[in-house]
């Protein structure tokens, strides 16, 4: 029987023919798939920001400052020969709108990455979506611990100090400066307020907090909350409030002829923004002695601040220079630094690898420490106070790890190359 041999030869012939056909069809190697948001001359990224709505006051300045920094970098030739295009979408601090605009950025605008999306309630609704799409979700403007879960969200990285870190630092400073004082907490009724409260409790214990009050951004009235805090005899109020509600809390207390000590998270303690809410005369009186935390360059002695003031004048129309200006330009620098480390032909993968490499340091009062295991932002914060209308660091710096607060020396990242990163 010769049929099996013939069948075998026929199968072999067909296999050879198929291989030849495949070779003929491919001829040349296929071009690699283009990286979203990257051309030979540009890199396009995007963000969601509250340009309108309850969080717009102060925070709308963040993306304007970032855009101004990128304009400065682009005028110097960009990063690795590419200019940076920054698409800013207004989500009005509304989660449903955040979902809509981030989807537009990814599916219509084809961005390389989403950078510095602002807000806990807003960004949390797009966290899973960006992970599923494999879009780098960089330097989120919120202190939630959600962002620092590399196993679940390998593409997401925080930026701000975590709310628990800020709460613990503020509580530690209160205990040291106001021993025996009656301490209370006012916080936003979400992850922001909960995180700060957890940090305060880690230092003081829940039984040592005399009163805890919360608010929602749907209401513009804090009369009940402030009245309850006053009635409880609170001497130090630690606040997890955005700027508008910090001013509302301080102003409402003043109307009740009550003037406690205010300890405020970085998200709600920008003095120029608070002056805009309260007025110069009232702010000078009501905010004197206010304590807050920060992790970015600040003050007249900082080279970074001097550079950012110059950029603000030249590229941001001389807009008011606030802590949110510094925030926006600092996160712009951090992205440019990551892009420079991502190589001459950046991809989403190389961008994430660059951040995890530990070579991206930022420009804060201590270097950032990103790694494959740590996607969190700043774990060290400095204490700032307002004295005679001037807000600045007072020399106290805390490192917070798992609720343990240690006083450390600040180690500011120096300004090099005019604030333009190189590979």
Secondary structure, DSSP 8 states (H G I E B T S, - for coil): --HHHHHHHHHHHHHHHHHHHHHHHH-S-------TTB-SSEEEEEEEE-SSSTTHHHHHHHHHHHHHHHHHHHHTT-BTTBEEEEEEEE-TT-HHHHHHHHHHHHHTS--SEEE--B-HHHHTTTHHHHHHHT-EEEEEBS--GGG--TTT-TTEEE-S--HHHHHHHHHHHHHHHSTT--EEEEEETTHHHHHHHHHHHHHH-GGGEEEEEEE-TT----HHHHHHHHHTT-SEEEEE--HHHHHHHHHHHHHTT---EEEE-GGG--HHHHHHHH-HHHHHHHSTT-EEEE-S--STT-HHHHHHHHHHHHHSTT----HHHHHHHHHHHHHHHHHHHT-TT--HHHHHHHHHTT----SSSS-----SS------EEEEEEEETTEEEEEEEEEEEETTEEEE---------GGG----
